[in-house]
Amino acid sequence: MRQVILISVALMGTCPVAAEDWPQWRGPRADGTWQAPKLPREWPRAGLRTVWRQPVGGGYAGVTVLGGRVYTLDLEAPIAPRPKDAPEDDRPDGFERVRCFEATSGREVWSHRYPVRYGNLGGYANGPRTSVTIRDGRAYSLGAVGHLYCFDAASGKVIWQHDTVKEYGARVPEWGFAGSPVVDGELVITHLGAARGGCVVAFDRHTGQEKWRALDDPAGYCTPALFDTAAGRILVVWTPRHIHALDPTDGRSLWRVPYEVTYGVSIAGPICQEGIVFVTGYWEGSKAIRLGARLTDQELLWTDNKNLRGLMAQPLYRDGHVYMIDKDRGLTCFELKTGRKIWDDDNTLTPRGRNPHASIVWLNDGDRALALNSRGELILCRLNPQGYQEESRTRILSGRVWGHPALSGRFLYAKTDGAEAWRTAGACELVCVELVPPEKPE
């Protein structure tokens, strides 16, 4: 899970330095950090070059990239709505797809299509929400209503699959499954809210056989997170009722902290730095948990329900400080150890709204960051305790963007959601944008 994947990028030209692929949710280390090529001081006045565009179906799925292939999920245009007086039957509402494209051209390499029954999904029934996880030639995906697949990443051949609702009694959250599969050693770990103590279920990643299950809580929306601590490795799972720590090898419970979440919206994944686990929520605010010398040791360090209330955007940590999007005040900086707020950007990075959002990534090891906001604007900025410093922004997508982009070499890959036009085939698009022009031969 923590391995760093470095590639010598030769896509469409020579890259000035080696840069990383993006094989899973939140990048090579699943923490929103990326070892990037040297980016310009500001974007060109004419904007960034779009290398290719590909029409796709709706959904909030993130994008992943590995070995010259781009992966995502979408919802194909669904069948016509059935009459109100029609009897209940097994006809699908539509068809989810797991799709793979060439990173250089956008040409579709393979696609796997399967029927789904969405219903309303809380009014957001426009497509899947997770990211495809790539590891050792396999691609793992989880759809919005519980279809779990393992594919051959090169060919799209199905290696194993589970309808987790039918087979495991998984309970679909109001807005659908949003936690991406997590590969750890020989396991693929899923956040399912399944029956008989299966809030989290781990499968053999090669065969799909269940290896362990844990917790009686319902499923939330965040991806489980693996952390190396002074006492050893832990798997942190934030559910609508608790913050849990498990032993990732067997699912054994190590500790839990109560955290009852309004509407079950445990969304932004936990982070762990300086021996402190941090989570942030929309209504109940933030909690920081100090870990101890033993895996079972923990204490609640501080809480904040006034200044630090995040929703979907993943917090970032650097040099003792955390940067997160507060639901009212926008991008906010605070001290991790104390929760003391330092500054906010007054909703400059991304617009204020009911669900403010931006995907933010650290570039290399300094204070420079890259952000894709909900308007489809790509922003170069610096984040440090002195404040938010914007260097440049340009629009790369038209339409709302909640899904996380992927980065690889000189390129960024991102897609629109199609929340308002999801019933129209091709209403959304997946794009490849050139961040750095190729070096000219001498």
C-alpha positions as CSV (number, residue, x, y, z in Angstrom):
1,M,0.0,0.0,0.0
2,R,2.9,2.3,0.8
3,Q,5.1,1.4,-2.1
4,V,6.3,4.3,-4.4
5,I,5.9,3.6,-8.1
6,L,8.4,5.5,-10.1
7,I,8.4,5.5,-13.9
8,S,10.5,7.1,-16.6
9,V,7.8,8.7,-18.5
10,A,8.0,8.7,-22.3
11,L,4.4,9.5,-23.1
12,M,4.2,11.9,-26.1
13,G,7.7,13.3,-25.4
14,T,10.5,13.3,-22.9
15,C,9.7,14.2,-19.3
16,P,12.3,16.3,-17.5
17,V,12.4,14.0,-14.5
18,A,11.1,10.7,-13.4
19,A,7.5,11.0,-12.1
20,E,5.0,8.8,-10.4
21,D,1.9,7.0,-11.7
22,W,-1.4,7.2,-9.8
23,P,-2.5,3.6,-9.2
24,Q,-5.1,4.0,-6.4
25,W,-7.3,6.4,-4.6
26,R,-5.2,9.5,-3.5
27,G,-2.1,8.4,-5.3
28,P,1.0,6.2,-4.9
29,R,1.0,6.5,-1.1
30,A,-2.8,7.1,-0.7
31,D,-2.1,10.4,1.0
32,G,-2.4,13.0,-1.8
33,T,1.4,13.4,-2.4
34,W,3.0,13.2,-5.8
35,Q,6.6,13.4,-6.9
36,A,6.1,15.7,-9.8
37,P,8.1,16.9,-12.8
38,K,9.1,20.6,-12.7
39,L,5.9,22.5,-13.3
40,P,5.9,26.1,-14.7
41,R,5.6,29.1,-12.4
42,E,2.2,29.8,-13.9
43,W,-0.1,28.3,-16.6
44,P,0.2,29.6,-20.1
45,R,-2.1,32.5,-20.9
46,A,-3.9,30.4,-23.5
47,G,-4.5,27.6,-21.0
48,L,-3.2,24.1,-20.9
49,R,-3.2,21.8,-23.9
50,T,-5.8,19.1,-23.9
51,V,-4.1,16.1,-25.4
52,W,-7.4,14.1,-25.8
53,R,-11.0,14.0,-24.8
54,Q,-13.1,10.9,-24.4
55,P,-16.9,11.0,-23.9
56,V,-17.9,8.9,-20.8
57,G,-21.0,8.3,-18.7
58,G,-21.9,9.9,-15.4
59,G,-20.6,9.4,-11.9
60,Y,-18.2,10.7,-9.3
61,A,-15.5,8.0,-9.8
62,G,-11.9,9.0,-9.5
63,V,-9.3,8.2,-12.2
64,T,-6.2,6.0,-11.8
65,V,-3.2,5.5,-14.0
66,L,-0.5,2.9,-14.2
67,G,1.8,1.7,-17.0
68,G,0.3,3.8,-19.7
69,R,-3.3,2.8,-19.0
70,V,-6.0,5.0,-17.5
71,Y,-8.9,3.5,-15.5
72,T,-12.2,4.7,-14.3
73,L,-15.9,3.7,-13.7
74,D,-19.0,5.3,-15.2
75,L,-22.7,4.8,-15.7
76,E,-23.8,4.1,-19.3
77,A,-27.0,5.9,-20.4
78,P,-29.8,4.0,-18.5
79,I,-32.9,2.4,-19.9
80,A,-36.1,4.5,-20.2
81,P,-37.8,5.1,-16.8
82,R,-40.5,2.6,-16.1
83,P,-44.1,3.7,-15.6
84,K,-45.2,4.4,-12.1
85,D,-47.7,1.6,-12.1
86,A,-45.3,-1.0,-13.5
87,P,-44.9,-4.0,-11.3
88,E,-41.5,-4.6,-9.5
89,D,-39.2,-6.8,-11.5
90,D,-35.4,-7.4,-11.9
91,R,-34.9,-5.0,-14.8
92,P,-31.9,-2.8,-14.4
93,D,-32.0,1.0,-14.0
94,G,-28.8,1.2,-16.0
95,F,-25.4,-0.3,-16.6
96,E,-22.2,0.5,-14.8
97,R,-18.9,0.1,-16.6
98,V,-15.3,-0.3,-15.6
99,R,-13.2,1.2,-18.4
100,C,-9.6,1.2,-19.5
101,F,-8.0,3.7,-21.9
102,E,-4.6,4.3,-23.5
103,A,-2.9,7.1,-21.7
104,T,-1.3,8.4,-24.9
105,S,-4.4,8.6,-27.1
106,G,-7.5,8.1,-25.1
107,R,-8.4,5.0,-27.2
108,E,-10.6,2.6,-25.2
109,V,-8.6,-0.6,-24.5
110,W,-11.4,-2.5,-22.7
111,S,-14.7,-2.0,-21.0
112,H,-16.7,-4.3,-18.7
113,R,-20.5,-3.6,-18.5
114,Y,-23.0,-5.0,-16.0
115,P,-26.6,-4.1,-15.0
116,V,-27.4,-2.2,-11.8
117,R,-30.5,-1.3,-9.8
118,Y,-29.8,2.2,-8.5
119,G,-33.2,3.6,-7.5
120,N,-32.7,7.1,-6.3
121,L,-29.4,6.9,-4.3
122,G,-30.4,10.0,-2.3
123,G,-30.9,12.0,-5.5
124,Y,-27.4,11.4,-6.8
125,A,-28.0,8.4,-9.0
126,N,-25.8,9.5,-11.8
127,G,-23.0,6.9,-11.5
128,P,-20.3,5.1,-9.4
129,R,-18.2,6.9,-6.9
130,T,-15.0,4.9,-6.3
131,S,-11.5,4.7,-7.9
132,V,-10.1,1.5,-9.6
133,T,-7.2,0.1,-7.6
134,I,-4.3,-1.3,-9.7
135,R,-1.8,-3.7,-8.3
136,D,0.5,-6.4,-9.9
137,G,-1.5,-6.6,-13.1
138,R,-4.9,-6.7,-11.5
139,A,-7.6,-4.0,-11.4
140,Y,-10.1,-4.0,-8.5
141,S,-13.3,-2.0,-8.6
142,L,-16.4,-1.5,-6.4
143,G,-19.6,-0.1,-7.9
144,A,-22.2,2.2,-6.3
145,V,-24.5,-0.7,-5.3
146,G,-21.9,-3.2,-4.3
147,H,-20.5,-5.0,-7.4
148,L,-16.9,-6.0,-6.6
149,Y,-14.6,-7.1,-9.4
150,C,-11.1,-8.2,-10.0
151,F,-9.9,-7.9,-13.6
152,D,-6.8,-8.6,-15.5
153,A,-5.7,-5.0,-15.8
154,A,-4.3,-5.5,-19.4
155,S,-7.2,-7.3,-21.0
156,G,-10.2,-6.7,-18.8
157,K,-10.8,-10.4,-18.3
158,V,-12.9,-11.0,-15.1
159,I,-10.8,-13.0,-12.7
160,W,-13.4,-13.0,-9.9
161,Q,-16.5,-11.0,-8.9
162,H,-19.0,-10.7,-6.1
163,D,-22.4,-9.1,-5.9
164,T,-21.8,-8.1,-2.3
165,V,-25.5,-7.2,-1.6
166,K,-26.7,-10.7,-2.7
167,E,-23.8,-12.7,-1.5
168,Y,-22.8,-10.9,1.7
169,G,-25.9,-8.9,2.7
170,A,-24.0,-5.6,2.1
171,R,-26.2,-2.6,3.0
172,V,-26.0,0.1,0.4
173,P,-25.6,3.5,2.1
174,E,-28.1,6.2,1.1
175,W,-25.7,7.7,-1.5
176,G,-24.1,4.5,-2.6
177,F,-20.7,2.9,-1.9
178,A,-17.9,5.4,-2.2
179,G,-14.9,3.7,-0.4
180,S,-12.4,2.4,-3.0
181,P,-10.9,-1.1,-2.6
182,V,-7.6,-1.1,-0.6
183,V,-4.9,-3.6,-1.5
184,D,-2.7,-4.7,1.4
185,G,-0.3,-7.6,0.8
186,E,-2.4,-10.5,-0.4
187,L,-5.7,-8.9,0.7
188,V,-8.2,-6.5,-0.9
189,I,-10.1,-4.7,1.9
190,T,-13.6,-3.3,1.3
191,H,-16.0,-1.1,3.3
192,L,-19.3,-2.8,2.8
193,G,-21.5,-2.7,5.8
194,A,-22.2,-6.4,5.2
195,A,-24.3,-8.7,7.5
196,R,-23.0,-10.6,10.4
197,G,-20.2,-8.2,11.5
198,G,-19.1,-7.3,8.0
199,C,-18.8,-3.6,8.0
200,V,-15.3,-4.3,6.6
201,V,-14.6,-7.4,4.6
202,A,-11.2,-8.6,3.4
203,F,-10.8,-10.9,0.4
204,D,-7.9,-12.9,-1.0
205,R,-6.9,-10.6,-3.8
206,H,-6.1,-13.5,-6.2
207,T,-9.2,-15.7,-5.7
208,G,-11.8,-13.5,-4.1
209,Q,-12.2,-15.8,-1.2
210,E,-13.3,-14.1,2.1
211,K,-10.4,-13.9,4.6
212,W,-11.9,-11.9,7.4
213,R,-14.7,-9.6,8.3
214,A,-15.0,-7.0,11.2
215,L,-17.4,-4.6,12.9
216,D,-21.2,-4.3,13.2
217,D,-21.4,-0.7,12.1
218,P,-23.1,0.3,8.9
219,A,-20.9,1.5,6.0
220,G,-19.8,5.1,5.6
221,Y,-18.4,6.6,2.5
222,C,-14.7,6.9,3.1
223,T,-11.9,4.6,2.0
224,P,-10.3,2.6,4.8
225,A,-6.7,3.9,5.5
226,L,-3.5,2.0,6.4
227,F,-1.0,3.7,8.6
228,D,2.4,2.8,10.0
229,T,2.6,3.9,13.6
230,A,5.3,3.7,16.3
231,A,3.4,0.6,17.7
232,G,2.8,-1.0,14.3
233,R,0.5,-1.0,11.4
234,I,-3.2,-0.2,11.7
235,L,-6.2,0.1,9.5
236,V,-8.4,3.0,10.4
237,V,-12.1,2.8,9.4
238,W,-14.4,5.8,9.9
239,T,-18.0,4.6,10.0
240,P,-21.2,6.7,10.8
241,R,-20.9,5.5,14.4
242,H,-17.2,5.2,15.3
243,I,-13.6,5.8,14.4
244,H,-12.1,2.3,14.5
245,A,-8.6,0.9,14.3
246,L,-8.1,-2.7,13.2
247,D,-5.2,-5.1,12.7
248,P,-5.1,-5.2,8.9
249,T,-3.9,-8.8,8.9
250,D,-7.0,-10.4,10.6
251,G,-9.5,-7.6,11.3
252,R,-9.0,-7.7,15.0
253,S,-10.3,-4.6,16.8
254,L,-7.6,-2.5,18.4
255,W,-9.6,0.5,19.6
256,R,-12.7,2.6,18.7
257,V,-13.8,6.2,19.5
258,P,-17.5,7.0,19.3
259,Y,-18.4,9.5,16.6
260,E,-22.2,9.5,15.7
261,V,-22.4,11.2,12.3
262,T,-25.6,13.0,11.0
263,Y,-27.0,11.3,7.8
264,G,-24.0,8.9,8.0
265,V,-21.7,11.2,6.0
266,S,-18.3,9.9,7.1
267,I,-16.6,10.8,3.9
268,A,-13.2,12.4,4.0
269,G,-10.6,9.7,4.8
270,P,-8.7,9.8,8.0
271,I,-5.1,11.0,8.1
272,C,-2.4,10.0,10.6
273,Q,0.7,12.1,11.3
274,E,2.9,12.7,14.4
275,G,1.1,9.8,16.2
276,I,-2.3,11.5,15.8
277,V,-5.3,10.2,13.8
278,F,-7.5,13.1,12.5
279,V,-11.0,13.0,10.9
280,T,-13.3,15.8,9.9
281,G,-17.1,15.9,9.3
282,Y,-19.7,18.3,8.0
283,W,-22.0,18.6,11.1
284,E,-20.0,17.2,14.0
285,G,-16.7,18.7,13.1
286,S,-13.2,17.3,13.7
287,K,-11.6,14.9,16.1
288,A,-7.9,14.2,16.8
289,I,-6.9,11.0,18.5
290,R,-3.4,10.5,20.1
291,L,-2.0,7.1,19.7
292,G,0.1,5.4,22.4
293,A,3.0,3.0,22.8
294,R,0.8,-0.1,22.2
295,L,-1.5,-0.7,19.3
296,T,-4.5,-0.6,21.6
297,D,-3.6,2.7,23.2
298,Q,-5.5,5.9,22.3
299,E,-6.9,9.0,23.8
300,L,-9.1,11.8,22.4
301,L,-6.7,14.8,22.1
302,W,-9.1,17.5,20.9
303,T,-12.3,18.2,19.1
304,D,-13.6,21.2,17.1
305,N,-17.2,21.8,15.9
306,K,-16.8,25.5,15.1
307,N,-13.9,26.2,12.8
308,L,-13.0,22.8,11.3
309,R,-15.9,21.1,9.6
310,G,-15.0,19.3,6.4
311,L,-17.0,17.2,4.0
312,M,-15.6,15.4,0.9
313,A,-12.2,17.1,0.4
314,Q,-9.3,15.1,1.7
315,P,-7.2,16.9,4.3
316,L,-3.5,17.4,3.6
317,Y,-0.7,17.4,6.2
318,R,2.7,19.0,6.1
319,D,5.2,20.2,8.7
320,G,2.9,20.1,11.7
321,H,-0.1,21.7,9.9
322,V,-3.2,20.4,8.2
323,Y,-5.0,22.0,5.3
324,M,-8.7,21.2,4.8
325,I,-11.8,22.7,3.2
326,D,-14.2,23.9,5.9
327,K,-17.9,23.9,4.8
328,D,-18.3,27.7,5.5
329,R,-14.9,29.3,5.3
330,G,-13.1,27.4,2.6
331,L,-9.5,26.2,2.7
332,T,-8.3,26.3,6.3
333,C,-5.0,25.8,8.0
334,F,-4.6,24.6,11.6
335,E,-2.1,23.0,13.9
336,L,-2.5,19.3,14.1
337,K,-1.4,18.9,17.7
338,T,-3.7,21.6,19.1
339,G,-6.4,22.2,16.5
340,R,-5.6,25.9,16.6
341,K,-6.8,27.6,13.5
342,I,-4.2,29.7,11.7
343,W,-6.1,31.0,8.6
344,D,-8.7,30.5,6.0
345,D,-8.9,31.6,2.4
346,D,-12.5,32.9,2.5
347,N,-13.6,30.4,-0.2
348,T,-11.0,31.5,-2.8
349,L,-9.7,28.1,-3.9
350,T,-13.2,26.7,-4.6
351,P,-16.6,28.4,-4.4
352,R,-18.7,28.3,-1.3
353,G,-21.8,26.2,-1.7
354,R,-23.8,23.4,-0.2
355,N,-21.0,20.9,-0.9
356,P,-17.7,22.8,-1.3
357,H,-15.0,20.6,-2.8
358,A,-11.6,20.5,-4.4
359,S,-9.0,17.7,-4.8
360,I,-5.6,19.0,-3.6
361,V,-2.3,17.3,-4.1
362,W,1.2,18.2,-2.7
363,L,3.8,18.6,-5.4
364,N,7.1,17.1,-4.2
365,D,8.3,18.0,-0.8
366,G,7.8,21.7,-0.5
367,D,4.8,23.9,0.0
368,R,3.5,23.9,-3.6
369,A,0.2,22.2,-4.3
370,L,-2.0,21.4,-7.3
371,A,-5.8,21.7,-6.9
372,L,-8.7,20.8,-9.1
373,N,-11.8,22.5,-7.8
374,S,-15.5,21.7,-8.4
375,R,-15.7,24.2,-11.3
376,G,-13.1,22.3,-13.3
377,E,-10.4,24.9,-12.6
378,L,-6.8,23.7,-12.1
379,I,-4.9,25.8,-9.6
380,L,-1.2,26.1,-8.8
381,C,-0.8,27.4,-5.3
382,R,1.4,27.5,-2.2
383,L,0.1,26.4,1.2
384,N,2.0,27.2,4.4
385,P,1.2,28.7,7.8
386,Q,1.7,32.2,6.4
387,G,-1.3,31.8,4.2
388,Y,-2.8,30.8,0.8
389,Q,-0.8,32.0,-2.2
390,E,-2.4,31.4,-5.6
391,E,0.1,31.3,-8.5
392,S,-2.2,30.5,-11.4
393,R,-5.5,28.9,-12.4
394,T,-7.0,27.7,-15.7
395,R,-10.2,25.8,-16.6
396,I,-9.7,22.3,-17.9
397,L,-13.2,20.9,-17.7
398,S,-16.7,22.3,-18.2
399,G,-19.2,21.0,-15.6
400,R,-19.0,20.0,-12.0
401,V,-16.0,17.9,-10.9
402,W,-16.1,15.9,-7.7
403,G,-14.1,12.9,-8.8
404,H,-10.4,12.8,-8.0
405,P,-8.0,13.4,-10.9
406,A,-4.9,11.2,-11.6
407,L,-1.4,12.4,-12.4
408,S,1.3,10.6,-14.3
409,G,4.5,12.0,-15.8
410,R,3.7,15.3,-17.6
411,F,-0.1,14.7,-17.6
412,L,-3.3,15.0,-15.6
413,Y,-6.4,12.9,-16.2
414,A,-9.8,14.0,-14.9
415,K,-13.5,13.7,-15.6
416,T,-16.7,15.5,-15.1
417,D,-19.7,14.2,-13.1
418,G,-22.6,14.8,-15.3
419,A,-24.8,15.3,-12.3
420,E,-27.4,17.3,-14.3
421,A,-27.3,15.5,-17.6
422,W,-26.4,11.9,-16.6
423,R,-29.2,10.4,-18.7
424,T,-27.6,11.5,-21.9
425,A,-24.9,9.2,-23.3
426,G,-21.6,11.1,-23.6
427,A,-22.8,13.9,-21.4
428,C,-19.5,13.7,-19.4
429,E,-15.9,13.6,-20.6
430,L,-12.6,12.2,-19.5
431,V,-9.6,14.4,-20.5
432,C,-5.9,14.2,-20.6
433,V,-4.2,17.6,-20.0
434,E,-0.5,18.4,-20.6
435,L,1.0,20.0,-17.5
436,V,4.5,20.4,-18.9
437,P,5.4,20.7,-22.6
438,P,7.9,18.1,-23.9
439,E,11.6,19.0,-24.0
440,K,12.8,20.0,-27.4
441,P,15.6,17.8,-28.8
442,E,18.9,19.6,-28.9
